[in-house]
Amino acid sequence: MIPVILVLLLAVVLFGVGFAVKVLWWVALAVLVVWLLGFLFHRTGTGGRRTHWYRW
């Protein structure tokens, strides 16, 4: 009985990790798109200097 519970617990953990990794890939893709848009659509600041909309 214990080996069956351990196998089921391992399957649940691996499914959870796989789901989390898939979600993290989508989050990383969204961040990349936002970063590229910020890089492409930057504005001109004071003195003709080009700045980005984010501050890092």
Beta strands, then each sheet from edge to edge (+ up, - down):
strand 1: 43-44
strand 2: 50-51
sheet 1: 1+ 2-
end
